[in-house]
């Protein structure tokens, strides 16, 4: 009889412990953690899945993302950029000077999103971002004109708005993958400067020529081709 009671007590305690763990796991999925950081994982996935050649995968605009999560929705922030510089030598017209070419960009976004749970692991989110970006491109020698090496500097400033729709897959209660599509409407101001660089000391110095500032309004659909790996803190 004592043996039967012992077995019954062990089964009861084991069942209670398992039930408690299941309750804790379920609560963990429902817990709202306020801070989330994310990194663009598109390039890694492209290499991991052995995708080669030209494809629709693009250089990420926002390498870093952050969300402040609330019950009603999320405040979202993204930042990214690019800096690339290289030296070259053309050897035209006896010009042996080593010249430079560089590109730098900075992209920022700040927005708000609502969220809807589809299932335990799937979630949809939708909202709008306000965007700003700056870009600069310089080429110390993009062509020649008589006894001059012509350099070019190109600057752009862009502001815009982008409604968005995205999906989240929860790998664990803290770790997720997200992707999203958006349609951005933006206004861009651009300005170009032509630089005349003498190839020798016998030609006159020519001042830089600043071209008129240009403005443009663009609409662009960005397909959900980027994947962000996020982690709740």
C-alpha positions as CSV (number, residue, x, y, z in Angstrom):
1,X,0.0,0.0,0.0
2,X,2.8,2.4,0.9
3,X,4.5,1.6,-2.4
4,X,1.3,2.5,-4.3
5,X,1.0,5.7,-2.4
6,X,4.6,6.6,-3.2
7,X,4.1,6.0,-6.9
8,X,0.9,8.0,-6.9
9,X,2.6,11.0,-5.1
10,X,5.5,10.8,-7.6
11,X,3.1,10.8,-10.6
12,X,1.2,13.7,-9.1
13,X,4.3,15.8,-8.5
14,X,5.7,15.0,-11.9
15,X,2.4,16.0,-13.6
16,X,2.3,19.2,-11.6
17,X,5.9,20.0,-12.5
18,X,5.3,19.4,-16.2
19,X,2.1,21.5,-16.1
20,X,4.0,24.3,-14.4
21,X,6.7,24.2,-17.0
22,X,4.1,24.3,-19.8
23,X,2.4,27.3,-18.2
24,X,5.8,29.0,-17.9
25,X,6.6,28.3,-21.5
26,X,3.2,29.6,-22.7
27,X,3.6,32.8,-20.6
28,X,7.1,33.3,-22.1
29,X,5.6,33.4,-25.6
30,X,3.1,36.0,-24.5
31,X,5.5,38.2,-22.5
32,X,6.0,41.7,-24.0
33,X,9.7,42.6,-23.9
34,X,10.0,46.3,-24.7
35,X,13.4,46.4,-26.4
36,X,14.3,44.7,-29.7
37,X,17.5,45.0,-31.7
38,X,17.9,43.7,-35.3
39,X,20.6,43.1,-37.9
40,X,20.2,42.6,-41.6
41,X,20.9,39.0,-42.3
42,X,20.1,39.0,-46.1
43,X,23.8,38.7,-47.1
44,X,24.4,35.8,-44.7
45,X,21.3,34.0,-45.9
46,X,22.3,34.5,-49.5
47,X,25.7,32.9,-48.8
48,X,24.3,30.2,-46.6
49,X,21.7,29.1,-49.2
50,X,24.4,29.3,-51.9
51,X,22.6,31.9,-54.0
52,X,25.1,33.1,-56.6
53,X,25.1,35.5,-59.6
54,X,23.0,38.5,-60.1
55,X,19.8,38.4,-58.1
56,X,17.2,40.7,-56.5
57,X,19.1,40.7,-53.2
58,X,20.3,44.2,-52.6
59,X,22.9,45.9,-50.4
60,X,21.0,46.6,-47.2
61,X,19.8,50.1,-46.6
62,X,19.3,49.7,-42.9
63,X,21.9,47.3,-41.4
64,X,20.7,48.0,-37.8
65,X,17.1,48.2,-36.5
66,X,15.6,48.9,-33.1
67,X,12.0,48.6,-31.8
68,X,10.4,49.9,-28.6
69,X,7.5,47.5,-28.2
70,X,4.2,48.3,-26.5
71,X,0.9,46.5,-26.4
72,X,-0.8,48.7,-29.0
73,X,2.2,48.9,-31.4
74,X,5.9,49.6,-31.8
75,X,8.1,52.6,-32.3
76,X,10.7,51.5,-35.0
77,X,14.0,52.9,-35.9
78,X,16.6,52.0,-38.6
79,X,20.0,53.1,-39.6
80,X,22.5,52.1,-42.2
81,X,25.2,53.5,-44.5
82,X,28.0,52.7,-46.8
83,X,31.6,54.0,-47.2
84,X,33.8,52.8,-50.1
85,X,37.0,54.3,-51.3
86,X,39.5,53.1,-53.9
87,X,42.6,54.5,-55.7
88,X,43.1,54.3,-59.5
89,X,45.5,55.4,-62.2
90,X,44.5,56.1,-65.8
91,X,47.8,57.0,-67.5
92,X,46.1,59.1,-70.1
93,X,47.8,62.2,-71.5
94,X,50.9,61.4,-69.5
95,X,48.8,61.7,-66.3
96,X,50.4,59.2,-63.8
97,X,48.8,60.7,-60.7
98,X,47.1,58.3,-58.4
99,X,43.5,59.5,-57.9
100,X,40.6,58.5,-55.6
101,X,37.0,57.6,-56.0
102,X,34.7,57.3,-53.0
103,X,31.0,56.8,-52.1
104,X,29.4,57.4,-48.7
105,X,25.8,57.2,-47.7
106,X,23.8,57.6,-44.5
107,X,20.2,56.3,-44.2
108,X,17.8,56.8,-41.3
109,X,14.2,56.0,-40.7
110,X,11.7,56.5,-37.8
111,X,8.2,55.2,-37.7
112,X,5.3,53.5,-36.0
113,X,3.7,50.1,-36.7
114,X,0.7,48.1,-35.5
115,X,0.9,44.4,-35.1
116,X,-1.6,41.5,-35.4
117,X,-0.9,37.9,-34.2
118,X,-1.7,35.3,-36.8
119,X,-0.6,32.3,-34.8
120,X,1.7,31.4,-32.0
121,X,4.8,32.0,-34.3
122,X,3.5,34.2,-37.1
123,X,2.7,37.9,-36.8
124,X,1.8,40.6,-39.3
125,X,2.7,44.3,-38.8
126,X,1.9,47.4,-40.7
127,X,2.6,51.1,-40.4
128,X,4.6,54.0,-41.8
129,X,8.1,55.3,-41.7
130,X,9.6,58.8,-42.2
131,X,12.9,58.6,-44.0
132,X,15.9,60.7,-44.5
133,X,19.2,60.0,-46.4
134,X,22.3,61.7,-47.5
135,X,24.7,60.5,-50.2
136,X,28.0,61.8,-51.6
137,X,29.9,60.5,-54.6
138,X,33.3,61.8,-55.7
139,X,35.4,60.7,-58.7
140,X,38.7,62.7,-59.1
141,X,38.9,61.6,-62.8
142,X,35.8,60.5,-64.6
143,X,37.0,61.9,-68.0
144,X,39.5,64.2,-69.6
145,X,39.1,67.5,-71.4
146,X,42.1,68.8,-73.3
147,X,44.9,69.3,-70.7
148,X,42.6,68.8,-67.7
149,X,41.5,65.8,-65.7
150,X,37.8,66.3,-64.9
151,X,36.6,65.3,-61.4
152,X,33.1,65.2,-60.2
153,X,31.4,65.5,-56.8
154,X,27.7,64.6,-56.5
155,X,25.7,65.2,-53.3
156,X,22.1,64.2,-52.6
157,X,19.6,64.8,-49.8
158,X,16.4,62.8,-49.6
159,X,13.3,62.9,-47.3
160,X,10.2,60.8,-47.7
161,X,7.4,58.7,-46.3
162,X,6.9,54.9,-46.7
163,X,3.8,52.9,-45.8
164,X,4.8,49.3,-45.0
165,X,3.5,45.8,-44.5
166,X,5.6,43.0,-43.0
167,X,5.6,39.6,-41.4
168,X,7.4,38.1,-38.4
169,X,8.3,34.5,-37.7
170,X,9.2,33.7,-34.1
171,X,11.9,31.1,-33.8
172,X,11.9,31.4,-30.0
173,X,10.1,33.8,-27.7
174,X,13.0,36.2,-28.1
175,X,14.5,35.4,-31.5
176,X,12.6,36.3,-34.8
177,X,13.0,36.8,-38.5
178,X,11.2,39.7,-40.2
179,X,10.7,40.8,-43.7
180,X,8.6,43.7,-45.1
181,X,7.4,45.5,-48.2
182,X,6.9,49.2,-48.6
183,X,6.1,51.9,-51.0
184,X,8.2,55.0,-50.5
185,X,7.4,58.5,-51.8
186,X,10.4,60.8,-51.6
187,X,11.8,64.2,-52.6
188,X,15.4,64.4,-53.5
189,X,17.7,67.4,-53.9
190,X,20.9,66.9,-55.8
191,X,23.9,69.1,-56.7
192,X,26.9,68.4,-58.9
193,X,30.3,70.1,-59.0
194,X,32.8,69.7,-61.8
195,X,36.4,70.0,-60.8
196,X,39.1,70.9,-63.4
197,X,42.5,69.5,-62.4
198,X,45.4,70.7,-64.6
199,X,47.6,67.9,-66.0
200,X,50.7,70.1,-66.0
201,X,51.9,73.5,-64.9
202,X,51.5,75.1,-68.3
203,X,47.7,75.3,-68.5
204,X,45.7,77.9,-66.6
205,X,43.8,77.0,-63.4
206,X,40.1,76.8,-64.0
207,X,37.6,77.3,-61.1
208,X,35.2,74.5,-60.1
209,X,31.9,74.7,-61.9
210,X,28.8,74.2,-59.7
211,X,25.8,73.1,-61.6
212,X,22.2,74.1,-60.7
213,X,20.5,72.2,-57.9
214,X,18.0,69.6,-59.2
215,X,14.9,68.4,-57.4
216,X,12.9,65.3,-58.1
217,X,9.9,63.4,-56.6
218,X,10.0,59.6,-56.8
219,X,7.8,56.7,-55.9
220,X,9.3,53.2,-55.4
221,X,8.0,49.8,-54.4
222,X,10.5,47.8,-52.3
223,X,9.7,44.1,-52.4
224,X,10.2,41.9,-49.2
225,X,13.6,40.6,-50.2
226,X,15.5,41.6,-47.1
227,X,15.5,39.4,-44.0
228,X,16.2,40.9,-40.5
229,X,17.3,38.8,-37.6
230,X,15.9,40.3,-34.3
231,X,16.4,39.6,-30.7
232,X,14.3,40.9,-27.7
233,X,16.3,42.2,-24.7
